[in-house]
Amino acid sequence: MTEKTHASLAIPSRETESGHALPPRNREWKRARIAVWIVLALLAVGALRTVVVDVLQSRTVAETTRQNAVQYVNVVSPTRTEGGGSTLLPGTLRGNVESPIYARSTGYLLHWYADIGTRVKQGQLLADLDTPEIDQELAQALAQRQQTSSSLGLAKSSLERWQQLRQRDAVSQQELDERQSTYAQGLANLAAADANVQRLRQLESFKRIVAPFAGVVTQRNVDVGDLIDAGSGTSRALFALAQSDPLRVYVQLPQAYAQNVADGQNVVVTQAELPGQQFHGAITHIAGAIDVPTRSLQIEVTLPNPDGKLRPGAYVQVALPAAAHARLMVPGNVLLFRAEGPRVAVVDANGNVQLQKIVIAQDLGQSLEIESGIEATDRIIINPSDSIADGDHVQIAQPQKSGKGAP
């Protein structure tokens, strides 16, 4: 279009008043398009940055979650015990003969002659009783015997006379039989009276309380003037006597060791209050059956005690011969308790958990002897959580290095 056309259409000229021409219109559009592309590029870069940041943050959260989900555990390998050795079990010392001593007669205690700790011989007098009722009963029984004896003498003489009369046919056979029956009844009455007198004399002999065997008095429960009731039902024992040489030791042996003991085997007995001292005994009796509630076998050990160092009733430890084969030993804190029985958590080569059923041969407190269920190469988790289950994936923690050697 010409300048005249521009003027007729009222379109301003592209020349300025100073005489300079304005830039061409297509250049302005080009610049506008460049500005738009720059803005779009900046927006795209910002959006891309936001997406990248979100993706990286999601990956970081997922990695953190995965790391937090990993269970780190400490493991231990079983150690093998030495074959043979001994099994240490608790036991109780008992006297070779132990007995509470009761009175057989009712009365009052006149005097006692042996206190606790006194060593007595068999038949030695321990106490005297006053039994006035038994004395009176004995006197009455003696009088009744004398009366019965007199009646028997009269019946005997009557029988002899009636026998002579019968020979002369002065009396009937019926009358003779009656006299014969009266004499026989008198003999029976005299025998009953003699038995009653003997019984009361025997009861009166129990006024003297004597030791039934040689031993040491371990209890004295009465004093002078006490009323003593006969029998052992509701009455208290006057004395308790025990024979301390030799001693008996009763041990409850777990069923797992029941096949390892036999009569005559030597054992070693120790007492915590006598450190460094050992006492040697032998197994003399073995129960013929396993006790069902405790699943244990009771054995009895005879233990010589000539110097009296050991006392009946004391708690001791008995070292019994152990099995000849070696077992695996694990710490006590690897044990898991389940309804099916004791378990241990074993980590396989892939880091997965397997709960193994075990058979405990002996509980040593801080450690356990395992009869079966694990191998020497197994990796067993220490202090496993109660929620651990078969198939759980775990990570074995690296042992921490001690810093004591650092300068």
TORKOL-4160 file (C-alpha; in steps of 0.2 Angstrom, whole numbers, padded with zeros to 4 digits, m for minus):
407
<pt num="1" X="0000" Y="0000" Z="0000"/>
<pt num="2" X="0006" Y="0018" Z="m0004"/>
<pt num="3" X="0007" Y="0032" Z="0008"/>
<pt num="4" X="m0008" Y="0040" Z="0000"/>
<pt num="5" X="m0018" Y="0024" Z="0004"/>
<pt num="6" X="m0012" Y="0024" Z="0022"/>
<pt num="7" X="m0017" Y="0042" Z="0024"/>
<pt num="8" X="m0034" Y="0039" Z="0017"/>
<pt num="9" X="m0036" Y="0025" Z="0029"/>
<pt num="10" X="m0030" Y="0035" Z="0043"/>
<pt num="11" X="m0015" Y="0022" Z="0046"/>
<pt num="12" X="0000" Y="0031" Z="0054"/>
<pt num="13" X="0015" Y="0031" Z="0044"/>
<pt num="14" X="0030" Y="0019" Z="0050"/>
<pt num="15" X="0041" Y="0033" Z="0050"/>
<pt num="16" X="0043" Y="0043" Z="0066"/>
<pt num="17" X="0044" Y="0062" Z="0067"/>
<pt num="18" X="0062" Y="0061" Z="0069"/>
<pt num="19" X="0063" Y="0053" Z="0052"/>
<pt num="20" X="0067" Y="0035" Z="0058"/>
<pt num="21" X="0057" Y="0021" Z="0052"/>
<pt num="22" X="0049" Y="0008" Z="0064"/>
<pt num="23" X="0055" Y="m0011" Z="0064"/>
<pt num="24" X="0045" Y="m0022" Z="0052"/>
<pt num="25" X="0030" Y="m0030" Z="0059"/>
<pt num="26" X="0036" Y="m0048" Z="0055"/>
<pt num="27" X="0051" Y="m0045" Z="0066"/>
<pt num="28" X="0040" Y="m0040" Z="0081"/>
<pt num="29" X="0030" Y="m0056" Z="0079"/>
<pt num="30" X="0046" Y="m0066" Z="0079"/>
<pt num="31" X="0051" Y="m0058" Z="0095"/>
<pt num="32" X="0034" Y="m0062" Z="0103"/>
<pt num="33" X="0035" Y="m0080" Z="0097"/>
<pt num="34" X="0053" Y="m0081" Z="0105"/>
<pt num="35" X="0047" Y="m0074" Z="0121"/>
<pt num="36" X="0032" Y="m0086" Z="0122"/>
<pt num="37" X="0043" Y="m0101" Z="0118"/>
<pt num="38" X="0055" Y="m0095" Z="0132"/>
<pt num="39" X="0041" Y="m0094" Z="0145"/>
<pt num="40" X="0034" Y="m0111" Z="0139"/>
<pt num="41" X="0052" Y="m0118" Z="0141"/>
<pt num="42" X="0054" Y="m0111" Z="0158"/>
<pt num="43" X="0037" Y="m0118" Z="0163"/>
<pt num="44" X="0042" Y="m0135" Z="0156"/>
<pt num="45" X="0058" Y="m0135" Z="0165"/>
<pt num="46" X="0049" Y="m0131" Z="0182"/>
<pt num="47" X="0036" Y="m0144" Z="0179"/>
<pt num="48" X="0050" Y="m0157" Z="0175"/>
<pt num="49" X="0060" Y="m0152" Z="0190"/>
<pt num="50" X="0045" Y="m0154" Z="0201"/>
<pt num="51" X="0041" Y="m0171" Z="0194"/>
<pt num="52" X="0059" Y="m0177" Z="0196"/>
<pt num="53" X="0060" Y="m0171" Z="0214"/>
<pt num="54" X="0044" Y="m0180" Z="0218"/>
<pt num="55" X="0050" Y="m0196" Z="0210"/>
<pt num="56" X="0067" Y="m0194" Z="0219"/>
<pt num="57" X="0058" Y="m0191" Z="0236"/>
<pt num="58" X="0046" Y="m0206" Z="0233"/>
<pt num="59" X="0061" Y="m0217" Z="0230"/>
<pt num="60" X="0069" Y="m0210" Z="0245"/>
<pt num="61" X="0054" Y="m0214" Z="0256"/>
<pt num="62" X="0052" Y="m0231" Z="0248"/>
<pt num="63" X="0071" Y="m0235" Z="0252"/>
<pt num="64" X="0069" Y="m0229" Z="0270"/>
<pt num="65" X="0053" Y="m0239" Z="0272"/>
<pt num="66" X="0062" Y="m0254" Z="0265"/>
<pt num="67" X="0077" Y="m0252" Z="0276"/>
<pt num="68" X="0066" Y="m0249" Z="0292"/>
<pt num="69" X="0057" Y="m0265" Z="0287"/>
<pt num="70" X="0073" Y="m0275" Z="0288"/>
<pt num="71" X="0075" Y="m0285" Z="0304"/>
<pt num="72" X="0093" Y="m0285" Z="0311"/>
<pt num="73" X="0097" Y="m0299" Z="0322"/>
<pt num="74" X="0112" Y="m0306" Z="0331"/>
<pt num="75" X="0116" Y="m0324" Z="0329"/>
<pt num="76" X="0127" Y="m0337" Z="0337"/>
<pt num="77" X="0133" Y="m0355" Z="0332"/>
<pt num="78" X="0131" Y="m0370" Z="0344"/>
<pt num="79" X="0146" Y="m0376" Z="0353"/>
<pt num="80" X="0150" Y="m0394" Z="0355"/>
<pt num="81" X="0152" Y="m0401" Z="0373"/>
<pt num="82" X="0165" Y="m0413" Z="0378"/>
<pt num="83" X="0159" Y="m0431" Z="0379"/>
<pt num="84" X="0158" Y="m0439" Z="0396"/>
<pt num="85" X="0160" Y="m0428" Z="0411"/>
<pt num="86" X="0146" Y="m0427" Z="0424"/>
<pt num="87" X="0129" Y="m0421" Z="0426"/>
<pt num="88" X="0126" Y="m0409" Z="0441"/>
<pt num="89" X="0109" Y="m0411" Z="0450"/>
<pt num="90" X="0102" Y="m0405" Z="0466"/>
<pt num="91" X="0100" Y="m0418" Z="0481"/>
<pt num="92" X="0094" Y="m0418" Z="0499"/>
<pt num="93" X="0104" Y="m0427" Z="0513"/>
<pt num="94" X="0094" Y="m0438" Z="0524"/>
<pt num="95" X="0099" Y="m0449" Z="0538"/>
<pt num="96" X="0101" Y="m0468" Z="0535"/>
<pt num="97" X="0087" Y="m0470" Z="0548"/>
<pt num="98" X="0076" Y="m0456" Z="0553"/>
<pt num="99" X="0061" Y="m0457" Z="0565"/>
<pt num="100" X="0050" Y="m0446" Z="0576"/>
<pt num="101" X="0048" Y="m0454" Z="0593"/>
<pt num="102" X="0030" Y="m0454" Z="0601"/>
<pt num="103" X="0024" Y="m0460" Z="0617"/>
<pt num="104" X="0013" Y="m0476" Z="0619"/>
<pt num="105" X="0007" Y="m0472" Z="0636"/>
<pt num="106" X="m0003" Y="m0456" Z="0641"/>
<pt num="107" X="0004" Y="m0447" Z="0656"/>
<pt num="108" X="0015" Y="m0432" Z="0662"/>
<pt num="109" X="0033" Y="m0430" Z="0658"/>
<pt num="110" X="0044" Y="m0432" Z="0673"/>
<pt num="111" X="0061" Y="m0429" Z="0666"/>
<pt num="112" X="0071" Y="m0429" Z="0650"/>
<pt num="113" X="0089" Y="m0435" Z="0648"/>
<pt num="114" X="0094" Y="m0430" Z="0630"/>
<pt num="115" X="0093" Y="m0413" Z="0621"/>
<pt num="116" X="0095" Y="m0408" Z="0603"/>
<pt num="117" X="0112" Y="m0413" Z="0596"/>
<pt num="118" X="0115" Y="m0427" Z="0609"/>
<pt num="119" X="0122" Y="m0443" Z="0602"/>
<pt num="120" X="0113" Y="m0458" Z="0610"/>
<pt num="121" X="0115" Y="m0477" Z="0609"/>
<pt num="122" X="0102" Y="m0489" Z="0605"/>
<pt num="123" X="0091" Y="m0492" Z="0621"/>
<pt num="124" X="0097" Y="m0477" Z="0630"/>
<pt num="125" X="0084" Y="m0468" Z="0641"/>
<pt num="126" X="0078" Y="m0452" Z="0634"/>
<pt num="127" X="0063" Y="m0448" Z="0646"/>
<pt num="128" X="0052" Y="m0454" Z="0660"/>
<pt num="129" X="0033" Y="m0453" Z="0661"/>
<pt num="130" X="0021" Y="m0453" Z="0675"/>
<pt num="131" X="0006" Y="m0464" Z="0671"/>
<pt num="132" X="m0006" Y="m0464" Z="0686"/>
<pt num="133" X="m0020" Y="m0471" Z="0676"/>
<pt num="134" X="m0011" Y="m0485" Z="0669"/>
<pt num="135" X="m0004" Y="m0489" Z="0686"/>
<pt num="136" X="m0022" Y="m0490" Z="0693"/>
<pt num="137" X="m0028" Y="m0501" Z="0679"/>
<pt num="138" X="m0013" Y="m0513" Z="0682"/>
<pt num="139" X="m0017" Y="m0514" Z="0700"/>
<pt num="140" X="m0036" Y="m0518" Z="0696"/>
<pt num="141" X="m0031" Y="m0531" Z="0683"/>
<pt num="142" X="m0020" Y="m0540" Z="0696"/>
<pt num="143" X="m0034" Y="m0540" Z="0708"/>
<pt num="144" X="m0046" Y="m0547" Z="0695"/>
<pt num="145" X="m0033" Y="m0560" Z="0691"/>
<pt num="146" X="m0032" Y="m0565" Z="0709"/>
<pt num="147" X="m0051" Y="m0566" Z="0710"/>
<pt num="148" X="m0052" Y="m0577" Z="0694"/>
<pt num="149" X="m0038" Y="m0588" Z="0700"/>
<pt num="150" X="m0047" Y="m0591" Z="0717"/>
<pt num="151" X="m0063" Y="m0595" Z="0707"/>
<pt num="152" X="m0054" Y="m0607" Z="0697"/>
<pt num="153" X="m0047" Y="m0616" Z="0712"/>
<pt num="154" X="m0065" Y="m0619" Z="0718"/>
<pt num="155" X="m0071" Y="m0625" Z="0701"/>
<pt num="156" X="m0056" Y="m0637" Z="0700"/>
<pt num="157" X="m0059" Y="m0645" Z="0717"/>
<pt num="158" X="m0078" Y="m0646" Z="0714"/>
<pt num="159" X="m0074" Y="m0655" Z="0697"/>
<pt num="160" X="m0063" Y="m0668" Z="0706"/>
<pt num="161" X="m0076" Y="m0672" Z="0719"/>
<pt num="162" X="m0090" Y="m0674" Z="0706"/>
<pt num="163" X="m0079" Y="m0685" Z="0696"/>
<pt num="164" X="m0077" Y="m0697" Z="0711"/>
<pt num="165" X="m0096" Y="m0696" Z="0714"/>
<pt num="166" X="m0099" Y="m0701" Z="0696"/>
<pt num="167" X="m0088" Y="m0716" Z="0698"/>
<pt num="168" X="m0100" Y="m0722" Z="0712"/>
<pt num="169" X="m0115" Y="m0717" Z="0701"/>
<pt num="170" X="m0120" Y="m0705" Z="0714"/>
<pt num="171" X="m0122" Y="m0690" Z="0702"/>
<pt num="172" X="m0128" Y="m0690" Z="0684"/>
<pt num="173" X="m0117" Y="m0687" Z="0669"/>
<pt num="174" X="m0126" Y="m0670" Z="0666"/>
<pt num="175" X="m0121" Y="m0664" Z="0683"/>
<pt num="176" X="m0103" Y="m0669" Z="0680"/>
<pt num="177" X="m0102" Y="m0660" Z="0663"/>
<pt num="178" X="m0109" Y="m0644" Z="0671"/>
<pt num="179" X="m0094" Y="m0645" Z="0683"/>
<pt num="180" X="m0082" Y="m0648" Z="0669"/>
<pt num="181" X="m0089" Y="m0633" Z="0659"/>
<pt num="182" X="m0087" Y="m0622" Z="0675"/>
<pt num="183" X="m0069" Y="m0627" Z="0677"/>
<pt num="184" X="m0065" Y="m0624" Z="0658"/>
<pt num="185" X="m0073" Y="m0607" Z="0659"/>
<pt num="186" X="m0063" Y="m0603" Z="0674"/>
<pt num="187" X="m0047" Y="m0608" Z="0664"/>
<pt num="188" X="m0052" Y="m0596" Z="0650"/>
<pt num="189" X="m0056" Y="m0582" Z="0662"/>
<pt num="190" X="m0039" Y="m0584" Z="0670"/>
<pt num="191" X="m0030" Y="m0583" Z="0653"/>
<pt num="192" X="m0040" Y="m0567" Z="0649"/>
<pt num="193" X="m0035" Y="m0560" Z="0665"/>
<pt num="194" X="m0017" Y="m0564" Z="0662"/>
<pt num="195" X="m0017" Y="m0556" Z="0645"/>
<pt num="196" X="m0025" Y="m0540" Z="0652"/>
<pt num="197" X="m0011" Y="m0539" Z="0665"/>
<pt num="198" X="0002" Y="m0542" Z="0652"/>
<pt num="199" X="m0005" Y="m0529" Z="0641"/>
<pt num="200" X="m0005" Y="m0516" Z="0655"/>
<pt num="201" X="0013" Y="m0521" Z="0661"/>
<pt num="202" X="0018" Y="m0518" Z="0643"/>
<pt num="203" X="0010" Y="m0501" Z="0643"/>
<pt num="204" X="0018" Y="m0497" Z="0659"/>
<pt num="205" X="0035" Y="m0501" Z="0652"/>
<pt num="206" X="0032" Y="m0487" Z="0639"/>
<pt num="207" X="0034" Y="m0475" Z="0653"/>
<pt num="208" X="0053" Y="m0476" Z="0649"/>
<pt num="209" X="0056" Y="m0468" Z="0632"/>
<pt num="210" X="0071" Y="m0476" Z="0625"/>
<pt num="211" X="0081" Y="m0473" Z="0608"/>
<pt num="212" X="0076" Y="m0486" Z="0595"/>
<pt num="213" X="0093" Y="m0485" Z="0587"/>
<pt num="214" X="0109" Y="m0476" Z="0589"/>
<pt num="215" X="0110" Y="m0458" Z="0582"/>
<pt num="216" X="0108" Y="m0440" Z="0586"/>
<pt num="217" X="0093" Y="m0431" Z="0593"/>
<pt num="218" X="0088" Y="m0418" Z="0580"/>
<pt num="219" X="0072" Y="m0412" Z="0590"/>
<pt num="220" X="0065" Y="m0411" Z="0607"/>
<pt num="221" X="0047" Y="m0405" Z="0608"/>
<pt num="222" X="0043" Y="m0407" Z="0626"/>
<pt num="223" X="0048" Y="m0401" Z="0643"/>
<pt num="224" X="0045" Y="m0407" Z="0661"/>
<pt num="225" X="0027" Y="m0407" Z="0666"/>
<pt num="226" X="0019" Y="m0408" Z="0649"/>
<pt num="227" X="0004" Y="m0419" Z="0646"/>
<pt num="228" X="0009" Y="m0433" Z="0634"/>
<pt num="229" X="m0004" Y="m0441" Z="0623"/>
<pt num="230" X="m0002" Y="m0458" Z="0617"/>
<pt num="231" X="m0001" Y="m0462" Z="0598"/>
<pt num="232" X="0005" Y="m0452" Z="0583"/>
<pt num="233" X="m0012" Y="m0446" Z="0576"/>
<pt num="234" X="m0015" Y="m0429" Z="0584"/>
<pt num="235" X="m0001" Y="m0429" Z="0597"/>
<pt num="236" X="0016" Y="m0421" Z="0594"/>
<pt num="237" X="0033" Y="m0431" Z="0594"/>
<pt num="238" X="0043" Y="m0431" Z="0609"/>
<pt num="239" X="0059" Y="m0432" Z="0600"/>
<pt num="240" X="0066" Y="m0434" Z="0583"/>
<pt num="241" X="0081" Y="m0446" Z="0580"/>
<pt num="242" X="0092" Y="m0448" Z="0565"/>
<pt num="243" X="0107" Y="m0459" Z="0561"/>
<pt num="244" X="0120" Y="m0448" Z="0552"/>
<pt num="245" X="0133" Y="m0461" Z="0547"/>
<pt num="246" X="0130" Y="m0466" Z="0533"/>
<pt num="247" X="0119" Y="m0453" Z="0525"/>
<pt num="248" X="0106" Y="m0456" Z="0511"/>
<pt num="249" X="0105" Y="m0443" Z="0496"/>
<pt num="250" X="0089" Y="m0443" Z="0486"/>
<pt num="251" X="0091" Y="m0436" Z="0468"/>
<pt num="252" X="0078" Y="m0434" Z="0455"/>
<pt num="253" X="0086" Y="m0438" Z="0438"/>
<pt num="254" X="0078" Y="m0432" Z="0422"/>
<pt num="255" X="0071" Y="m0445" Z="0410"/>
<pt num="256" X="0084" Y="m0441" Z="0397"/>
<pt num="257" X="0098" Y="m0447" Z="0409"/>
<pt num="258" X="0089" Y="m0462" Z="0416"/>
<pt num="259" X="0099" Y="m0474" Z="0405"/>
<pt num="260" X="0116" Y="m0467" Z="0411"/>
<pt num="261" X="0115" Y="m0473" Z="0429"/>
<pt num="262" X="0117" Y="m0491" Z="0437"/>
<pt num="263" X="0119" Y="m0498" Z="0454"/>
<pt num="264" X="0136" Y="m0496" Z="0461"/>
<pt num="265" X="0141" Y="m0481" Z="0451"/>
<pt num="266" X="0152" Y="m0469" Z="0461"/>
<pt num="267" X="0146" Y="m0451" Z="0463"/>
<pt num="268" X="0153" Y="m0435" Z="0470"/>
<pt num="269" X="0143" Y="m0424" Z="0482"/>
<pt num="270" X="0147" Y="m0406" Z="0486"/>
<pt num="271" X="0140" Y="m0393" Z="0498"/>
<pt num="272" X="0141" Y="m0374" Z="0495"/>
<pt num="273" X="0145" Y="m0371" Z="0513"/>
<pt num="274" X="0160" Y="m0382" Z="0512"/>
<pt num="275" X="0170" Y="m0375" Z="0497"/>
<pt num="276" X="0183" Y="m0386" Z="0490"/>
<pt num="277" X="0178" Y="m0402" Z="0499"/>
<pt num="278" X="0171" Y="m0417" Z="0490"/>
<pt num="279" X="0162" Y="m0432" Z="0497"/>
<pt num="280" X="0162" Y="m0449" Z="0488"/>
<pt num="281" X="0147" Y="m0460" Z="0488"/>
<pt num="282" X="0139" Y="m0474" Z="0478"/>
<pt num="283" X="0122" Y="m0477" Z="0470"/>
<pt num="284" X="0113" Y="m0490" Z="0480"/>
<pt num="285" X="0095" Y="m0489" Z="0474"/>
<pt num="286" X="0086" Y="m0484" Z="0458"/>
<pt num="287" X="0067" Y="m0483" Z="0457"/>
<pt num="288" X="0060" Y="m0495" Z="0444"/>
<pt num="289" X="0049" Y="m0482" Z="0436"/>
<pt num="290" X="0048" Y="m0464" Z="0430"/>
<pt num="291" X="0038" Y="m0452" Z="0440"/>
<pt num="292" X="0024" Y="m0446" Z="0429"/>
<pt num="293" X="0021" Y="m0428" Z="0435"/>
<pt num="294" X="0040" Y="m0424" Z="0435"/>
<pt num="295" X="0046" Y="m0436" Z="0421"/>
<pt num="296" X="0061" Y="m0440" Z="0432"/>
<pt num="297" X="0069" Y="m0456" Z="0440"/>
<pt num="298" X="0073" Y="m0456" Z="0459"/>
<pt num="299" X="0089" Y="m0463" Z="0464"/>
<pt num="300" X="0097" Y="m0465" Z="0481"/>
<pt num="301" X="0115" Y="m0463" Z="0485"/>
<pt num="302" X="0124" Y="m0470" Z="0501"/>
<pt num="303" X="0136" Y="m0457" Z="0507"/>
<pt num="304" X="0149" Y="m0461" Z="0522"/>
<pt num="305" X="0149" Y="m0448" Z="0535"/>
<pt num="306" X="0161" Y="m0454" Z="0548"/>
<pt num="307" X="0167" Y="m0436" Z="0554"/>
<pt num="308" X="0149" Y="m0429" Z="0554"/>
<pt num="309" X="0153" Y="m0414" Z="0543"/>
<pt num="310" X="0137" Y="m0417" Z="0533"/>
<pt num="311" X="0121" Y="m0415" Z="0542"/>
<pt num="312" X="0104" Y="m0423" Z="0537"/>
<pt num="313" X="0092" Y="m0411" Z="0528"/>
<pt num="314" X="0106" Y="m0401" Z="0520"/>
<pt num="315" X="0105" Y="m0396" Z="0501"/>
<pt num="316" X="0119" Y="m0403" Z="0491"/>
<pt num="317" X="0124" Y="m0405" Z="0473"/>
<pt num="318" X="0127" Y="m0423" Z="0466"/>
<pt num="319" X="0139" Y="m0425" Z="0451"/>
<pt num="320" X="0132" Y="m0441" Z="0441"/>
<pt num="321" X="0141" Y="m0449" Z="0427"/>
<pt num="322" X="0135" Y="m0441" Z="0411"/>
<pt num="323" X="0132" Y="m0448" Z="0394"/>
<pt num="324" X="0147" Y="m0453" Z="0384"/>
<pt num="325" X="0142" Y="m0444" Z="0368"/>
<pt num="326" X="0145" Y="m0425" Z="0366"/>
<pt num="327" X="0130" Y="m0413" Z="0364"/>
<pt num="328" X="0127" Y="m0396" Z="0357"/>
<pt num="329" X="0127" Y="m0381" Z="0369"/>
<pt num="330" X="0118" Y="m0365" Z="0365"/>
<pt num="331" X="0114" Y="m0349" Z="0376"/>
<pt num="332" X="0098" Y="m0349" Z="0386"/>
<pt num="333" X="0092" Y="m0333" Z="0378"/>
<pt num="334" X="0089" Y="m0342" Z="0361"/>
<pt num="335" X="0074" Y="m0351" Z="0367"/>
<pt num="336" X="0057" Y="m0348" Z="0360"/>
<pt num="337" X="0041" Y="m0355" Z="0369"/>
<pt num="338" X="0027" Y="m0361" Z="0358"/>
<pt num="339" X="0012" Y="m0371" Z="0360"/>
<pt num="340" X="0020" Y="m0385" Z="0351"/>
<pt num="341" X="0035" Y="m0385" Z="0362"/>
<pt num="342" X="0052" Y="m0376" Z="0364"/>
<pt num="343" X="0059" Y="m0369" Z="0347"/>
<pt num="344" X="0075" Y="m0359" Z="0341"/>
<pt num="345" X="0075" Y="m0347" Z="0326"/>
<pt num="346" X="0088" Y="m0353" Z="0313"/>
<pt num="347" X="0093" Y="m0341" Z="0299"/>
<pt num="348" X="0097" Y="m0350" Z="0282"/>
<pt num="349" X="0108" Y="m0345" Z="0268"/>
<pt num="350" X="0095" Y="m0333" Z="0260"/>
<pt num="351" X="0092" Y="m0324" Z="0277"/>
<pt num="352" X="0075" Y="m0332" Z="0280"/>
<pt num="353" X="0070" Y="m0338" Z="0297"/>
<pt num="354" X="0065" Y="m0356" Z="0301"/>
<pt num="355" X="0059" Y="m0361" Z="0318"/>
<pt num="356" X="0067" Y="m0378" Z="0323"/>
<pt num="357" X="0059" Y="m0389" Z="0336"/>
<pt num="358" X="0073" Y="m0395" Z="0349"/>
<pt num="359" X="0074" Y="m0407" Z="0363"/>
<pt num="360" X="0083" Y="m0401" Z="0378"/>
<pt num="361" X="0095" Y="m0413" Z="0386"/>
<pt num="362" X="0099" Y="m0402" Z="0401"/>
<pt num="363" X="0096" Y="m0385" Z="0407"/>
<pt num="364" X="0111" Y="m0377" Z="0415"/>
<pt num="365" X="0104" Y="m0360" Z="0418"/>
<pt num="366" X="0113" Y="m0348" Z="0407"/>
<pt num="367" X="0115" Y="m0362" Z="0394"/>
<pt num="368" X="0106" Y="m0377" Z="0387"/>
<pt num="369" X="0112" Y="m0394" Z="0381"/>
<pt num="370" X="0102" Y="m0399" Z="0366"/>
<pt num="371" X="0099" Y="m0417" Z="0362"/>
<pt num="372" X="0092" Y="m0415" Z="0344"/>
<pt num="373" X="0085" Y="m0402" Z="0332"/>
<pt num="374" X="0100" Y="m0392" Z="0327"/>
<pt num="375" X="0116" Y="m0394" Z="0319"/>
<pt num="376" X="0133" Y="m0387" Z="0323"/>
<pt num="377" X="0133" Y="m0375" Z="0308"/>
<pt num="378" X="0116" Y="m0367" Z="0311"/>
<pt num="379" X="0115" Y="m0349" Z="0314"/>
<pt num="380" X="0103" Y="m0346" Z="0329"/>
<pt num="381" X="0096" Y="m0329" Z="0333"/>
<pt num="382" X="0099" Y="m0322" Z="0350"/>
<pt num="383" X="0085" Y="m0314" Z="0360"/>
<pt num="384" X="0072" Y="m0317" Z="0346"/>
<pt num="385" X="0056" Y="m0307" Z="0346"/>
<pt num="386" X="0040" Y="m0316" Z="0351"/>
<pt num="387" X="0032" Y="m0311" Z="0335"/>
<pt num="388" X="0045" Y="m0319" Z="0324"/>
<pt num="389" X="0038" Y="m0333" Z="0312"/>
<pt num="390" X="0043" Y="m0345" Z="0299"/>
<pt num="391" X="0048" Y="m0337" Z="0283"/>
<pt num="392" X="0053" Y="m0320" Z="0290"/>
<pt num="393" X="0067" Y="m0311" Z="0281"/>
<pt num="394" X="0081" Y="m0305" Z="0292"/>
<pt num="395" X="0097" Y="m0296" Z="0291"/>
<pt num="396" X="0112" Y="m0302" Z="0302"/>
<pt num="397" X="0120" Y="m0287" Z="0311"/>
<pt num="398" X="0138" Y="m0285" Z="0310"/>
<pt num="399" X="0147" Y="m0287" Z="0326"/>
<pt num="400" X="0152" Y="m0270" Z="0334"/>
<pt num="401" X="0170" Y="m0267" Z="0335"/>
<pt num="402" X="0177" Y="m0263" Z="0353"/>
<pt num="403" X="0185" Y="m0245" Z="0354"/>
<pt num="404" X="0196" Y="m0250" Z="0369"/>
<pt num="405" X="0211" Y="m0252" Z="0358"/>
<pt num="406" X="0209" Y="m0235" Z="0350"/>
<pt num="407" X="0223" Y="m0222" Z="0355"/>
